[in-house]
Amino acid sequence: MGNILPWGAQAKCRRAIEKNEKSRSQGFADFQTRIATSSDDVLEKRKQIVSWTLLELRDRLQRDELTAVQALEAYVWKAMQLQERNNCCIEVLREAFDTAAEADKMWSGVKEKPPLYGIPFSVKGNFFMPGYDCTLGLAKFLEQPKLEECTMVTHLRNLGAVPFVLTNVPQALLSFVCSNSVYGTTTNPLDVTRSPGGSSGGEGALFAGGGTPFGIGSDLAGSLRIPAAFCGFVTLKPSQERLVVKNTHGGVPGRGRLGLSFGFFTHTVEEQVELLQTIVGNPEYIKLVPTSIAVPIDKKEIAKTDKLRIGYYDDDGFCPAVPCVKRVLLETVERLKAEGHELIRFKIPNVDEMVQLLYKLLMPDGGRYVRALYDNDIVDPYLKEFVTLLKVPHWLRSVASYILQSISPQLSALSAAYVSDLDDLRYSQEMCDAYNDKFTEYWKSLGIDALICPTFPVPAVPHRFPSRMSSAATYTGLYNLLDFPAGAVPAGKVTSEDDQDLLDESKYPVGYNVALRYIRDSSINSVGLPLSVQVVTLPYEEEKCLRVMSEVERLWNNNGVSESFVNVSP
């Protein structure tokens, strides 16, 4: 495509998108035909199946109370409803029904079944599936099916689970608006005017709506945790080496210091633990990916009940969280104190340095790779501002940073955060290592076991805002920079009082700061949307993180199926 004039490339992209849309629509139609029924009994059974928790579904399949095909039919039925409403899927996996039928033939009636026998699951769109494109929402990558299969999918299939759909992602992955020019915009099942987050946004929307028993995704700067916060469910970003996954597109190859993690979407922490235990440190998975650390999940560590010393912050010192986010964080602090835990204030060290390192190392080549992804392609309307900023010359960014210092410290810092040359890259990586040491030493000096903070500084936002809200990503991105485990747990909802406080300049001062105005405006009229608390621990202490997550979940009375579960009528 590089030799085609831009207008010619765009025309070629449009033709490829139109051709793909016909094939994609046919796949959805074929699945609709496969599950078509006029039987009220069948429909009632499907409603019952999709209402079960993941663990109940697992146990019933193990007891032969339903077949893998019946479970798949129920979730395809639900997923197709959500597809029509929220556009969360990019393609069906055509072989899913054959896979389920083969599983039934092999394991139905057998006492010892694989642990995930018959459980359908969805697959994030940047995970390779043989015979399917991995486009990242870019037309230039259409009609280039992958030969390999994502190792996480392979392992789950080996355990008996059945992948059945691929889900949507933001164009080129680096956004939390889940939209692209190939597959369109995915909406939040709780409010279709808002984003489900990203980059695992399609996965999050499908899961939150009840269209898959569990989801899988990746996290480079919050791509698991932002959808969990926006849609109201549980996730954990492990340390990178605790679960290494191959045969995916990681967003920015060669990024170096920024940890890329993989994980699950679940309704409860218990479900999270059960799924993590099937793969983390599993000897069979280590055979697939020898670089993944061979240390299994230790449930005894998660079950401990001794009182902990926990740090907390409600503001990271760069992008002030809106009032509703601060409220639930401080309420969580008080609830943990009431349980006998010791809570102490935590202050992010050297915030300005952290911001520079995070955004520089997210694009270690100064943005060249990401710019090239968008070249000669159709840029999604919601991402045009982001792509335009990528093309601003470095010298102009330096000038803009100077001018913006007195207007918006956030925009000034972001304008200055770019890698200028190889010396700068090497130095940035050196400083990243030093920052990690400083952060860890500060943590140790406080003697804390864990840290709680906002998962994200805002609730789910309208689709037009994410391109203007890069400053918000520090809440999640920091823990990729450090490669610390970080989980998200639902913690209440936005109230009308929260909305009023947001507009009160004394409670959320904005002034003339453009970046903060975007933050405030994105959060207006959010009553009823879910809120989330982030739990963080030192590297490889995932069990301790899950333990605190479980405690936070219990204190917010979020047992059983999450409030995020949405019942979309057929």
TAPE-V140147 format. One record per pair of residues at least 6 apart in sequence whose C-alpha atoms are under 7 Angstrom apart, sorted by the first residue. I is the first residue (numbers start at 1). J is the second residue. Records with the same first field share a line. If there is no record, write none. Layout:
I: J ; J
This chain:
1: 9
6: 376
9: 376 ; 377
10: 376 ; 377 ; 378
13: 139 ; 140 ; 377
16: 139 ; 142
17: 139 ; 182
24: 91
27: 91 ; 92
28: 92
35: 73 ; 77
46: 74
49: 71 ; 74
50: 74 ; 75 ; 210
53: 561
54: 213 ; 271
55: 271
58: 116 ; 119
60: 66
61: 67 ; 117 ; 118
62: 113
64: 108 ; 109
67: 104 ; 118
68: 100 ; 101 ; 103 ; 104 ; 118 ; 119
69: 97 ; 100 ; 101
71: 118 ; 119
72: 120
75: 211 ; 212
78: 211
79: 206 ; 211
81: 570
82: 206 ; 209 ; 211
83: 89
86: 186 ; 187 ; 188 ; 189 ; 192
87: 185 ; 186 ; 187
88: 167 ; 168 ; 186 ; 202 ; 203 ; 205 ; 206
89: 165 ; 166 ; 167 ; 168 ; 202
90: 166 ; 167 ; 168 ; 183
91: 165 ; 166
92: 164 ; 165 ; 166
93: 164 ; 165
96: 162 ; 163 ; 164
99: 162
100: 118 ; 162
103: 118
107: 113
114: 159 ; 160
115: 159 ; 160
116: 159 ; 160 ; 161
117: 159 ; 160 ; 161
118: 160 ; 161 ; 162
119: 161 ; 162
120: 161 ; 162 ; 163 ; 164 ; 212 ; 213
121: 161 ; 162 ; 163 ; 164 ; 212 ; 213 ; 214 ; 215
122: 163 ; 164 ; 165 ; 166 ; 167 ; 203 ; 212 ; 215 ; 216
123: 163 ; 165 ; 166 ; 167 ; 215 ; 216
124: 166 ; 167 ; 168 ; 200 ; 203 ; 216 ; 217
125: 134 ; 166 ; 167 ; 168 ; 169
126: 134 ; 136 ; 248 ; 249
127: 150 ; 247 ; 248 ; 249
128: 134 ; 146 ; 148 ; 149 ; 150 ; 247 ; 248
129: 146 ; 148 ; 149 ; 150
130: 145 ; 146 ; 147 ; 148 ; 149
131: 145 ; 146 ; 147
132: 145 ; 146
133: 142 ; 143 ; 144 ; 145 ; 146
135: 141 ; 142
136: 169 ; 171 ; 172 ; 173
137: 169 ; 170 ; 171 ; 172 ; 180 ; 181 ; 182 ; 183
138: 171 ; 181 ; 182 ; 377
139: 182 ; 377
140: 377
148: 247
149: 247
150: 246 ; 247 ; 248
151: 245 ; 246 ; 247 ; 288
152: 245
155: 285
167: 202 ; 203
168: 201 ; 202 ; 203
169: 178 ; 179 ; 198 ; 199 ; 200 ; 201 ; 202
170: 176 ; 177 ; 178 ; 179 ; 180 ; 198 ; 199
171: 179 ; 180
172: 251
173: 199 ; 251
174: 199 ; 251
175: 198 ; 199 ; 466
176: 197 ; 198 ; 199 ; 466
177: 195 ; 197 ; 198 ; 463 ; 466
178: 185 ; 186 ; 195 ; 196 ; 197 ; 198 ; 199 ; 201 ; 202
179: 185 ; 186 ; 380
180: 380
181: 378 ; 379 ; 380
186: 202
187: 193 ; 194 ; 195 ; 196
188: 194 ; 195 ; 196 ; 205 ; 231
189: 205 ; 208 ; 209 ; 566
193: 462
194: 460 ; 461 ; 462 ; 463
195: 460 ; 461 ; 462 ; 463
196: 204 ; 205 ; 227 ; 230 ; 231 ; 460
197: 226 ; 227 ; 230
198: 223 ; 226 ; 227
199: 223
200: 217 ; 218 ; 223 ; 224 ; 227
201: 227
203: 215
204: 227 ; 228 ; 231
206: 212
207: 213 ; 214 ; 215
208: 231 ; 564 ; 565 ; 566
209: 565 ; 566 ; 567
210: 565 ; 566
214: 264 ; 265 ; 266
215: 264 ; 265
216: 263 ; 264 ; 265
217: 224 ; 262 ; 263 ; 264
218: 224 ; 261 ; 262 ; 263
219: 237 ; 260 ; 261 ; 262
220: 259 ; 260 ; 261 ; 480
221: 473 ; 476 ; 477 ; 480
222: 476 ; 477
224: 235 ; 237
225: 235 ; 455 ; 487 ; 488
226: 456
228: 234 ; 235 ; 488
229: 455 ; 456 ; 488 ; 490 ; 530 ; 531 ; 532
230: 459 ; 460 ; 530
231: 530 ; 564
232: 490 ; 530 ; 531 ; 564
233: 266 ; 267 ; 489 ; 490 ; 562 ; 564
234: 265 ; 266 ; 267 ; 268 ; 269 ; 488 ; 489 ; 490
235: 264 ; 265 ; 266 ; 487 ; 488
236: 263 ; 264 ; 486 ; 487 ; 488
237: 261 ; 262 ; 263 ; 485 ; 486 ; 487
238: 261 ; 485 ; 486 ; 542
239: 261 ; 483 ; 484 ; 485 ; 539 ; 540
240: 259 ; 260 ; 261 ; 483
241: 292 ; 293
242: 280 ; 292 ; 293 ; 540
243: 262 ; 280 ; 292
244: 289 ; 291 ; 292
255: 361 ; 362 ; 363 ; 364
257: 361 ; 429 ; 481
258: 361 ; 362 ; 480 ; 481
259: 480 ; 481 ; 483
260: 480
264: 272
266: 272
267: 561 ; 562
268: 559 ; 560 ; 561 ; 562
269: 549 ; 550
277: 296 ; 297
279: 285
280: 295 ; 296 ; 297
281: 293 ; 294 ; 295 ; 296
282: 294 ; 296
286: 292 ; 294
297: 543
298: 543
301: 543 ; 544
302: 543 ; 544 ; 546 ; 547
303: 547
307: 340 ; 341
308: 341 ; 342 ; 449
309: 341 ; 342 ; 343 ; 448 ; 449
310: 342 ; 343 ; 344 ; 448 ; 449 ; 450 ; 451
311: 343 ; 344 ; 345 ; 346 ; 448 ; 450 ; 451 ; 452
312: 343 ; 344 ; 345 ; 346 ; 451 ; 452 ; 453
313: 345 ; 346 ; 347 ; 452 ; 453
314: 326 ; 329 ; 453 ; 454
315: 321
316: 348 ; 475
317: 351
318: 351 ; 410
319: 471 ; 472
320: 457
321: 457 ; 458
322: 457 ; 458 ; 502 ; 508
323: 498 ; 501 ; 502 ; 508
324: 494 ; 498
325: 454 ; 457 ; 458 ; 531
328: 491 ; 492
329: 453 ; 454 ; 533
333: 343
335: 555
337: 343
349: 439
356: 417
357: 428 ; 432
358: 477 ; 478 ; 481
359: 417
360: 417 ; 418 ; 419
364: 419 ; 425
365: 419
366: 418 ; 419 ; 420
367: 390
371: 390
382: 463 ; 464
383: 467
385: 467
386: 467
397: 415 ; 416
398: 415 ; 416
400: 415
401: 412 ; 413 ; 415 ; 416
402: 412
404: 411 ; 412
405: 412
407: 512 ; 513
408: 513 ; 514 ; 515
410: 471 ; 515
411: 515
419: 425
436: 482
449: 537
450: 536 ; 537
451: 535 ; 536 ; 537
452: 533 ; 534 ; 535 ; 536
453: 533 ; 534 ; 535
454: 532 ; 533 ; 534
455: 475 ; 476 ; 488 ; 532 ; 533 ; 534
456: 475 ; 476
457: 472
458: 523
459: 523 ; 529 ; 530 ; 531
461: 522 ; 523
462: 522
465: 522
468: 518
469: 518 ; 519
479: 486
483: 539
484: 536 ; 537 ; 538 ; 539
485: 536 ; 537 ; 538 ; 539 ; 540 ; 541 ; 542
486: 534 ; 535 ; 536 ; 537
487: 534 ; 535 ; 536
488: 532 ; 533 ; 534 ; 535
489: 532 ; 533 ; 534 ; 549 ; 553
490: 530 ; 531 ; 532 ; 533
491: 531 ; 532 ; 533 ; 556
492: 530 ; 531 ; 556
493: 528 ; 529 ; 530 ; 531
494: 526 ; 527 ; 528 ; 529 ; 530 ; 531
495: 527 ; 528
496: 527
499: 524 ; 525 ; 526 ; 527
501: 507
502: 508 ; 520
510: 516 ; 517
535: 545 ; 548 ; 549
536: 545
537: 544 ; 545
553: 559
